[in-house]
Amino acid sequence: MSQQLHTPFVGQAQPDLVVAGAGVMGLWAARHALKRGESVLVLEKREVGAGASGGFLGSLMPHMPDRWNAKKQLQYDGLASLEAAVGELEADTGLDCGYRRCGRLMPMKHERMLAHLEERIAGARDWWTDEDGKQAYFMEHVPPEELGRRFKTPDGTPWLSPDLAEFGASHDTLSARAHPRSYLMALAAYVRNHPRGEIREGAHVLAIETDGDGVSASLADGSRIGCGRAVIANGWEAYALLGAMNGGKGAVCAGQPITGRGVKGQAVLFELAHDDSLPIIYDSGTYIIPHGTVAGSDEEGGPHLIAAGSTSVDDWLGWHEDAEQARKAFDRDDTAFYDHAYELAPALEHAPIVRRWANVRPRNTMTDPETGKVGTDALFGALEGQENIRVAIGGFKISFALAHLAHEL
């Protein structure tokens, strides 16, 4: 994504809001602030989408609708409202985000899974509802004999292998996908083209701290930028920024010290022509996501890219002496996720891998106050004692479903 040319804050008053990080969280915070009439400066260490937001997958999948709780409700609210939010963004920018409510298939390998599915079908009926309380999205059992007929590629190949779905599959109509890079380009375009917005790439934020009634951001080039408020949304690197606050004591949000780590993920893009009617396939940590024409078209104008991922590696820093190289390095020996993709989707067997991606996702590690377990939820909110500094760090693998909900940032 190219560098912004106009610089609306040169020689002008300081911005109302500074955002550290130009991923999906930071750009949504910027969009909401601009729509409220605030002036916004987004500071990005590298370039827009250089972190976890700029990958291939773009999966928007709900938690299972049984054993309902507040976390599942929040994610449902995000998934249910995102279609309208993306539609408004596309209308504002004229850009396609590659969004489609495509649904999801999950193979059922054991008979006991049928009983669990019945609970989930009932849960979807109770919880996946619209504002009037009517069921808006469904979960169903697809018997094995129907899979190949209902879900197949243009050449007739079953989309989900019957060999891995002895008892059929669960199918939901809530799951969706967006093309991550197109989505980010639309968000960035909105900020860049707004008369009160700016994205400054190559701007490495070293510290954010309160400064009188406002906030100041210290950059690696020695400059300082004053603003009224700040949002820290620079993914896994936010943990170091937050940990250095208060004399190294760290920052607190919602009564808890903010802790987390970066987890390495990988994905690949297959080249396979399809008609963009196929659902996501998910099984045992492997995602297969067909993307539409916004991601690329074949010679006949049809979509031809399918993403597969992903991995979760904690000790990735040891891959290279240089952390920046370690962040982006693709481990070609780690093939388990796309080996399983070949098993799940027979049509991929002869599809070439045309691109590979690797990067680091944020994983919040604070304790859930309700369950006492270490969770991976998204973190939104003001820092205690520093109400004009807020944080927006994506939940592990769920950022795209929730980022647009952070209206208060």
Beta strands, then each sheet from edge to edge (+ up, - down):
strand 1: 17-20
strand 2: 40-44
strand 3: 59-60
strand 4: 104-107
strand 5: 139-142
strand 6: 169-172
strand 7: 176-177
strand 8: 197-201
strand 9: 205-211
strand 10: 214-219
strand 11: 224-227
strand 12: 229-232
strand 13: 252-253
strand 14: 256-257
strand 15: 260-271
strand 16: 280-283
strand 17: 286-291
strand 18: 305-309
strand 19: 353-364
strand 20: 379-383
strand 21: 386-393
sheet 1: 8+ 2+ 1+ 12+ 21+ 20-
sheet 2: 3+ 7-
sheet 3: 5+ 6- 4+ 16+ 17- 18+ 15- 19+
sheet 4: 9+ 10- 11+
sheet 5: 13+ 14-
end
